[in-house]
Amino acid sequence: MRGWLALSFLVAAGCGSVSTHSPDAGGTLGATCSGDTACTSGHCVDGVCCNSACDGMCEACSAAKTGAADGTCSPVTAATDPDNECPMGCADGTVTNQCDGHGACATTSCGGYECSSATACGTSCSSGSGSGSGSGSGCTESSFCDANMTCQRRLRVALVAGVGSCLLTPNDAYPAVAALLIARGHIPVYAFDTDVDTLAKMKQFDVIITGGPGNSGCTHVNWSTFDGVIADYVNGGGAVVAAGWTLYNGAEGVPSMPTNLLAIMPNSGEVYLSATNTLVTPTGNDPISMGLGTFNAPDFVPYGGPTPKAGATVIATAGANPVAESWTVGSGRVVFLAPLYFEARSSYPVQALTDGSQPNAVELLMRSIEWAAKERN
């Protein structure tokens, strides 16, 4: 019997019908195949026996496509699309092409730029400030082309005042600031204190602007209306830019004591300079003041106190006095500017801060708003 078995084996081997591999070697995972029936798993994918049907988006079973072992269904290697599964194209400043390495098609934001082709983002724009999609600027609707021909994010800025405030009348502070924001490409919105009295309302804006007026002849913003939510807004990534009498009025409790607003300010106190045409000097190498020259503050400069809070960055001085600071609060940013940018012109002749006659004054304000909203580093 033993001899018959040996003879049978030799005869079979001579005919080439006996494999030197295990009985199912021809269908094991990772073995080459030409059809499902050749695999013990029942799945022949990408020319190899696979552990599953592997028919999901951006999935493959060969090492050449996934970097994983042959026979293991895995996501296609990122930034490749060997089976042309992802529709290549661009819409609304987002390029779709190739796989993302996680079993889906990757989408890449163009960072405010329109697409330069069906598969690539633009890198520059050609129109002036304030231009958006449809104007040939090269920027999407949510962005604008700045003076450096770079697409920047449009900011939605709330200019907060009390109902009936004279700050909102034609040729007063807020219309002047609004015009500057529009020229810069941003979206100013006149908002009453009741328009930002909840966190959800505040989150509609990239930046909250608040100021005086410091005079008694104009309706004051009611701090208490939104003071309960402003700290949460900033800590969660929001931005606040305050100017003028904000610290002084707040500390005086006019018309109410904004405890939380004062807590997020980079300075505190009630100190002010009253000399006419006080020379303000932007200082330091931060993204707000870098490269700016001096300008005159035509009236009062209520700067808070001689010592900013720990962690604040002084961005402008008047003599030895710090008159503007920036700082980070949680995930958000806050800037305080002592010059009376947001004050009633019926009481304070401060048009020169925003009428364009002092470009450094305008640029300090615009950069403060843009830095607070994280448009500037």
Buried (B, 14 or more C-beta within 10 A) or exposed (E): EEEEEEEEEEEEEEEEEEEEEEEEEBBBBBBEBEEBEBBEBEBBBBBBBBBBBBEEBBBBBBBEBBBBBBBBBBBBBEEBBBBEBBEBEBEEBBBBBBBBBEBBBBEBEBBBBBBBEEBBBBEEBEBBBBBBBEBEBBBBBBBBBBEEBBBBBBBBBBBBBBEEBBBBBEEBBBBBBBBBBEBBBBBBBBBBBBBBBEBEBBBEBBBBBBBBBBBEEBBBBBBBBBBBBBBBBBEEBBBBBBBBBBBBBBBEEBBBBBBBBBBBBBBBBBBBBEEEEBEBBBBBEBBBBEEBEBBBBBBBBBBBBEEBBEEBBBBBBBEEBBBBBBBBBBEBBBBBBBBBBBBBBBBBEBBBBBBEEBEBBBBBBBBBBBBBBBBBE
